[in-house]
């Protein structure tokens, strides 16, 4: 499964790397929303995919913070 591989990759990253990924995913989501508003976006399903990826990244960050305590 694609998401399983993605989660494994996320779990192997440090918190700093995850924060960088989070920022880039949020920028991508902003750009996708902008394209959607101007009717330039062909694949609207990409918005949901990026939103789920943002949630996955935030979940992994939270897990790492709880383990560190």
MIDOSE-1310 file (N, C-alpha, C; in nm, 2 decimals, decimal comma, always signed):
residues 69
xxxx	+0,08/-0,12/+0,00/+0,00/+0,00/+0,00/+0,09/+0,13/+0,00; +0,04/+0,23/-0,07/+0,12/+0,35/-0,09/+0,14/+0,42/+0,05; +0,02/+0,43/+0,12/+0,03/+0,51/+0,25/+0,12/+0,44/+0,35; +0,12/+0,31/+0,35/+0,21/+0,23/+0,44/+0,35/+0,27/+0,42
xxxx	+0,40/+0,27/+0,30/+0,53/+0,30/+0,26/+0,56/+0,45/+0,31; +0,47/+0,54/+0,28/+0,48/+0,68/+0,32/+0,50/+0,69/+0,47; +0,42/+0,62/+0,54/+0,43/+0,63/+0,69/+0,56/+0,58/+0,74; +0,61/+0,47/+0,68/+0,74/+0,42/+0,72/+0,85/+0,52/+0,69
xxxx	+0,84/+0,59/+0,58/+0,94/+0,70/+0,55/+0,93/+0,81/+0,65; +0,80/+0,85/+0,69/+0,79/+0,95/+0,79/+0,84/+0,91/+0,93; +0,82/+0,79/+0,96/+0,87/+0,75/+1,10/+1,02/+0,74/+1,11; +1,09/+0,73/+0,99/+1,23/+0,73/+0,99/+1,30/+0,87/+0,99
xxxx	+1,21/+0,97/+0,98/+1,27/+1,11/+0,98/+1,27/+1,17/+1,12; +1,36/+1,27/+1,13/+1,36/+1,34/+1,26/+1,25/+1,45/+1,26; +1,23/+1,50/+1,38/+1,12/+1,60/+1,40/+1,15/+1,72/+1,31; +1,27/+1,76/+1,30/+1,31/+1,88/+1,21/+1,27/+1,85/+1,07
xxxx	+1,30/+1,73/+1,02/+1,27/+1,70/+0,88/+1,12/+1,69/+0,86; +1,05/+1,64/+0,96/+0,90/+1,64/+0,95/+0,84/+1,78/+0,95; +0,90/+1,87/+1,03/+0,85/+2,01/+1,02/+0,87/+2,07/+0,89; +0,98/+2,04/+0,82/+1,01/+2,09/+0,69/+0,91/+2,03/+0,59
xxxx	+0,88/+1,90/+0,60/+0,78/+1,84/+0,52/+0,64/+1,90/+0,54; +0,61/+1,93/+0,66/+0,48/+1,99/+0,70/+0,47/+2,13/+0,63; +0,57/+2,21/+0,64/+0,57/+2,34/+0,58/+0,55/+2,33/+0,43; +0,62/+2,24/+0,36/+0,61/+2,22/+0,22/+0,47/+2,17/+0,18
xxxx	+0,42/+2,08/+0,26/+0,28/+2,03/+0,23/+0,18/+2,14/+0,24; +0,19/+2,22/+0,34/+0,10/+2,33/+0,36/+0,11/+2,43/+0,25; +0,23/+2,46/+0,20/+0,25/+2,54/+0,08/+0,18/+2,48/-0,04; +0,20/+2,35/-0,06/+0,14/+2,28/-0,17/-0,01/+2,29/-0,16
xxxx	-0,07/+2,27/-0,05/-0,21/+2,28/-0,03/-0,26/+2,42/-0,06; -0,19/+2,52/-0,02/-0,23/+2,66/-0,05/-0,23/+2,68/-0,20; -0,13/+2,63/-0,27/-0,12/+2,65/-0,42/-0,23/+2,57/-0,49; -0,26/+2,45/-0,44/-0,37/+2,37/-0,49/-0,51/+2,44/-0,48
xxxx	-0,53/+2,50/-0,36/-0,66/+2,57/-0,33/-0,67/+2,69/-0,43; -0,55/+2,76/-0,44/-0,55/+2,88/-0,53/-0,58/+2,84/-0,67; -0,52/+2,73/-0,72/-0,55/+2,68/-0,86/-0,69/+2,64/-0,87; -0,75/+2,57/-0,77/-0,89/+2,53/-0,77/-0,98/+2,65/-0,78
xxxx	-0,95/+2,75/-0,71/-1,04/+2,87/-0,71/-1,03/+2,94/-0,84; -0,92/+2,93/-0,92/-0,91/+3,00/-1,05/-0,94/+2,90/-1,16; -1,00/+2,78/-1,12/-1,03/+2,68/-1,22/-0,92/+2,63/-1,31; -0,80/+2,63/-1,25/-0,68/+2,58/-1,32/-0,64/+2,44/-1,28
xxxx	-0,71/+2,38/-1,18/-0,67/+2,25/-1,12/-0,75/+2,14/-1,19; -0,67/+2,05/-1,25/-0,73/+1,93/-1,32/-0,76/+1,82/-1,22; -0,67/+1,79/-1,13/-0,69/+1,68/-1,04/-0,73/+1,73/-0,90; -0,86/+1,74/-0,88/-0,91/+1,80/-0,75/-0,89/+1,70/-0,64
xxxx	-0,87/+1,57/-0,67/-0,84/+1,47/-0,56/-0,71/+1,49/-0,49; -0,62/+1,56/-0,56/-0,49/+1,59/-0,50/-0,50/+1,67/-0,37; -0,61/+1,76/-0,36/-0,63/+1,84/-0,24/-0,65/+1,75/-0,12; -0,74/+1,65/-0,14/-0,77/+1,56/-0,03/-0,64/+1,48/+0,01
xxxx	-0,57/+1,44/-0,09/-0,44/+1,36/-0,06/-0,34/+1,44/+0,02; -0,33/+1,57/-0,02/-0,23/+1,65/+0,06/-0,28/+1,68/+0,20; -0,41/+1,70/+0,21/-0,47/+1,72/+0,35/-0,44/+1,60/+0,44; -0,46/+1,48/+0,38/-0,44/+1,36/+0,46/-0,29/+1,35/+0,49
xxxx	-0,20/+1,38/+0,40/-0,06/+1,38/+0,43/-0,02/+1,47/+0,54; -0,08/+1,59/+0,54/-0,05/+1,69/+0,65/-0,10/+1,63/+0,78; -0,21/+1,56/+0,78/-0,26/+1,50/+0,91/-0,16/+1,39/+0,95; -0,11/+1,31/+0,85/-0,02/+1,20/+0,89/+0,11/+1,26/+0,95
xxxx	+0,16/+1,36/+0,89/+0,28/+1,42/+0,93/+0,26/+1,48/+1,08; +0,15/+1,54/+1,10/+0,12/+1,60/+1,23/+0,11/+1,49/+1,34; +0,05/+1,37/+1,30/+0,04/+1,26/+1,39/+0,17/+1,20/+1,42; +0,26/+1,19/+1,33/+0,39/+1,13/+1,35/+0,47/+1,23/+1,45
xxxx	+0,46/+1,36/+1,42/+0,53/+1,46/+1,51/+0,48/+1,44/+1,65; +0,35/+1,43/+1,67/+0,29/+1,41/+1,80/+0,34/+1,28/+1,87; +0,34/+1,18/+1,79/+0,39/+1,05/+1,85/+0,53/+1,06/+1,90; +0,62/+1,13/+1,81/+0,76/+1,15/+1,85/+0,77/+1,23/+1,98
xxxx	+0,69/+1,33/+1,99/+0,69/+1,42/+2,11/+0,65/+1,34/+2,24; +0,55/+1,26/+2,22/+0,50/+1,18/+2,34/+0,61/+1,07/+2,38; +0,68/+1,02/+2,29/+0,78/+0,92/+2,32/+0,90/+0,99/+2,39; +0,93/+1,11/+2,34/+1,04/+1,18/+2,40/+1,02/+1,22/+2,54
x	+0,90/+1,23/+2,59/+0,87/+1,27/+2,72/+0,89/+1,17/+2,82
